[in-house]
Amino acid sequence: MSTERRAPLDRKRVADTALRLLDEAGLDGLTLRAIARELDVKAPALYWHFKDKQALLDEMATEMFRRMVADTALDPADTWQDRTRKANHGLRAALLAYRDGARVFSGSRFTGTDHAVQLEQNLRLFTAAGFTLADAVRASSTAFAYTIGFVTEEQGVYPRPDERREGFDVAERARLLAEFPLSAKAGAEMFEDYDRQFGEGLEIIVAGIAARYEVRQAP
């Protein structure tokens, strides 16, 4: 038995193992039984730490967040626009680091208060820029939801960065939709160059927030 497997079983070790297996099996194939087998324990041992799979997903999402913000200092000179861009580009990169990362993160509940440090700083920045607290929450939540949704769709096409799912060949799609020329041509915009797509979409969100709440613009 390896030294790792003799280590005490705790929530972090289970979550770390689950995140490692996620890349191999994907979310649908990630089972408590498979995690227990990797840890060389019986599946019931995991229920001492997690009452069900959703509780484990909550811890996995929390660990993903911890890794995302580790050693990341927020720039006090950021405008709310800067922070929105940085936070959501960073979130996308973090989600793409794991197969089905967006699905794990979506709807999960953080298990601690680690996230509150960044949240508090972000809300202070927004309210200092002229947002009410409610509007700051709405603006931040909208950008967050955009990022989660975008990456969910992106990972539906590319489960891994170098692995394109069958059925999303743009040229074949264009051939099948030849009767619908605009729809056929749109495939290249919908299923290629996700970096550009995401960046442009996020700029739409930022501009929309500024227009909706009429807060001051960055210089």
C-alpha positions as CSV (number, residue, x, y, z in Angstrom):
1,M,0.0,0.0,0.0
2,S,1.4,3.4,-0.9
3,T,2.2,6.2,1.6
4,E,-0.6,8.3,0.0
5,R,-3.2,5.6,0.6
6,R,-2.1,5.2,4.3
7,A,-2.7,8.9,4.9
8,P,-5.7,9.8,7.0
9,L,-8.9,10.1,5.1
10,D,-10.4,13.6,5.2
11,R,-12.6,15.8,3.1
12,K,-9.7,17.5,1.3
13,R,-8.1,14.2,0.3
14,V,-11.4,12.8,-1.0
15,A,-12.1,16.0,-3.0
16,D,-8.5,16.0,-4.4
17,T,-8.9,12.4,-5.5
18,A,-12.3,13.1,-7.0
19,L,-10.9,16.1,-9.0
20,R,-8.1,13.9,-10.3
21,L,-10.6,11.1,-11.4
22,L,-12.9,13.7,-12.9
23,D,-10.5,14.1,-15.8
24,E,-10.5,10.4,-16.5
25,A,-14.2,9.6,-16.1
26,G,-16.1,12.9,-16.5
27,L,-18.8,13.9,-14.1
28,D,-21.2,11.1,-15.2
29,G,-18.6,8.5,-14.6
30,L,-17.5,9.8,-11.3
31,T,-18.9,7.6,-8.6
32,L,-18.3,7.3,-4.8
33,R,-17.5,3.7,-5.4
34,A,-14.7,4.6,-7.9
35,I,-13.3,7.2,-5.6
36,A,-13.3,4.8,-2.7
37,R,-11.5,2.2,-4.8
38,E,-8.9,4.8,-5.7
39,L,-8.4,5.6,-2.0
40,D,-8.4,1.9,-1.1
41,V,-11.3,2.2,1.3
42,K,-14.9,0.9,1.2
43,A,-17.5,3.2,-0.2
44,P,-19.3,3.6,3.2
45,A,-16.2,5.2,4.6
46,L,-16.8,8.2,2.4
47,Y,-20.2,8.8,3.9
48,W,-18.5,9.8,7.2
49,H,-17.4,12.9,5.2
50,F,-20.1,13.4,2.6
51,K,-23.7,12.5,2.9
52,D,-24.2,12.2,-0.9
53,K,-22.6,13.0,-4.2
54,Q,-23.9,16.6,-4.2
55,A,-22.1,17.2,-0.9
56,L,-18.9,15.9,-2.5
57,L,-19.5,18.2,-5.6
58,D,-19.8,21.1,-3.2
59,E,-16.4,20.3,-1.7
60,M,-14.9,19.8,-5.1
61,A,-16.2,23.2,-6.3
62,T,-14.8,24.8,-3.1
63,E,-11.4,23.2,-3.7
64,M,-11.5,24.4,-7.3
65,F,-12.1,27.9,-6.1
66,R,-9.3,27.7,-3.5
67,R,-6.9,26.7,-6.2
68,M,-8.1,29.4,-8.5
69,V,-7.5,32.2,-6.0
70,A,-4.3,30.8,-4.4
71,D,-1.5,33.4,-4.5
72,T,-3.8,35.7,-6.6
73,A,-3.7,39.3,-5.2
74,L,-6.5,41.6,-6.2
75,D,-5.3,44.9,-7.6
76,P,-6.7,47.8,-5.6
77,A,-6.4,50.0,-8.6
78,D,-8.9,47.9,-10.6
79,T,-12.0,49.5,-11.9
80,W,-15.2,47.4,-11.7
81,Q,-14.8,46.7,-15.4
82,D,-11.2,45.5,-14.8
83,R,-12.3,43.3,-12.0
84,T,-15.2,41.8,-13.9
85,R,-12.9,40.9,-16.8
86,K,-10.2,39.5,-14.6
87,A,-12.5,37.5,-12.4
88,N,-14.4,35.9,-15.3
89,H,-11.4,35.2,-17.5
90,G,-9.8,33.6,-14.4
91,L,-13.0,31.6,-13.7
92,R,-13.1,30.3,-17.2
93,A,-9.5,29.2,-17.1
94,A,-10.1,27.4,-13.8
95,L,-13.1,25.6,-15.1
96,L,-11.4,24.5,-18.3
97,A,-8.6,22.9,-16.2
98,Y,-11.0,20.1,-15.3
99,R,-13.2,17.9,-17.5
100,D,-16.8,18.9,-16.8
101,G,-15.4,21.7,-14.6
102,A,-18.4,24.0,-15.3
103,R,-20.9,21.3,-14.5
104,V,-19.2,20.6,-11.2
105,F,-19.2,24.3,-10.3
106,S,-22.7,25.1,-11.5
107,G,-25.3,25.0,-8.6
108,S,-22.7,23.9,-6.1
109,R,-22.5,25.5,-2.6
110,F,-19.2,26.6,-1.2
111,T,-18.5,24.7,2.0
112,G,-16.5,27.3,3.8
113,T,-16.0,31.1,3.9
114,D,-12.9,31.3,1.7
115,H,-14.9,32.8,-1.1
116,A,-16.1,35.7,1.1
117,V,-12.7,37.4,1.1
118,Q,-12.8,38.0,-2.7
119,L,-16.6,38.6,-2.7
120,E,-16.3,41.3,0.0
121,Q,-13.6,43.1,-1.9
122,N,-15.5,42.9,-5.2
123,L,-18.7,44.3,-3.7
124,R,-16.8,47.1,-2.0
125,L,-15.2,48.0,-5.4
126,F,-18.6,48.0,-7.1
127,T,-20.4,50.0,-4.4
128,A,-17.5,52.6,-4.4
129,A,-18.1,53.0,-8.1
130,G,-21.7,54.0,-7.6
131,F,-23.6,50.7,-7.6
132,T,-26.1,49.9,-4.9
133,L,-25.4,46.6,-3.2
134,A,-28.4,45.0,-4.9
135,D,-27.2,46.2,-8.3
136,A,-23.6,45.1,-7.6
137,V,-24.8,41.6,-6.8
138,R,-27.0,41.5,-9.9
139,A,-24.1,42.7,-12.1
140,S,-21.6,40.3,-10.7
141,S,-24.0,37.4,-10.7
142,T,-24.9,38.0,-14.4
143,A,-21.3,37.9,-15.4
144,F,-20.7,34.8,-13.4
145,A,-23.7,33.0,-14.9
146,Y,-22.5,34.0,-18.4
147,T,-19.1,32.4,-17.7
148,I,-20.6,29.2,-16.2
149,G,-23.0,28.8,-19.1
150,F,-20.4,29.6,-21.7
151,V,-17.9,27.1,-20.4
152,T,-20.7,24.4,-20.0
153,E,-21.4,24.8,-23.7
154,E,-17.7,25.0,-24.6
155,Q,-17.0,21.8,-22.7
156,G,-19.9,20.1,-24.5
157,V,-17.9,20.6,-27.7
158,Y,-14.4,20.2,-26.2
159,P,-14.6,17.9,-23.1
160,R,-10.9,18.4,-22.9
161,P,-8.9,21.2,-24.7
162,D,-7.5,18.8,-27.3
163,E,-10.5,16.5,-27.6
164,R,-13.4,17.6,-29.9
165,R,-16.6,15.8,-29.4
166,E,-18.0,13.9,-32.4
167,G,-20.7,15.7,-34.3
168,F,-19.3,19.2,-34.1
169,D,-17.4,19.3,-37.4
170,V,-18.0,22.8,-38.8
171,A,-17.5,21.8,-42.5
172,E,-19.9,18.8,-42.2
173,R,-22.4,21.0,-40.4
174,A,-22.3,23.5,-43.2
175,R,-22.8,20.8,-45.8
176,L,-25.9,19.5,-43.9
177,L,-27.3,23.0,-43.7
178,A,-26.6,24.0,-47.2
179,E,-30.2,25.0,-47.7
180,F,-29.8,27.6,-44.9
181,P,-26.8,29.6,-45.9
182,L,-26.7,31.9,-42.9
183,S,-27.1,29.1,-40.4
184,A,-24.5,27.1,-42.2
185,K,-22.0,29.9,-42.1
186,A,-22.8,30.6,-38.5
187,G,-21.2,27.3,-37.4
188,A,-17.7,28.8,-37.6
189,E,-18.8,31.6,-35.2
190,M,-20.6,29.1,-32.8
191,F,-18.1,26.2,-32.6
192,E,-14.7,27.6,-33.2
193,D,-12.3,30.2,-31.5
194,Y,-13.8,30.0,-28.1
195,D,-11.3,32.4,-26.6
196,R,-12.5,35.2,-29.0
197,Q,-16.1,34.2,-28.5
198,F,-15.8,34.4,-24.7
199,G,-13.9,37.7,-24.7
200,E,-16.5,39.4,-27.0
201,G,-19.4,38.1,-25.0
202,L,-17.9,39.3,-21.8
203,E,-17.4,42.8,-23.3
204,I,-21.1,42.8,-24.1
205,I,-21.9,41.9,-20.5
206,V,-19.6,44.7,-19.2
207,A,-21.1,47.3,-21.6
208,G,-24.6,46.1,-20.7
209,I,-24.0,46.5,-17.0
210,A,-22.7,50.1,-17.5
211,A,-25.7,51.0,-19.6
212,R,-28.2,49.4,-17.3
213,Y,-27.0,51.0,-14.1
214,E,-25.6,54.2,-15.5
215,V,-22.5,54.0,-13.3
216,R,-19.4,56.0,-14.1
217,Q,-17.1,54.6,-16.8
218,A,-13.5,53.7,-16.4
219,P,-11.2,56.5,-17.6
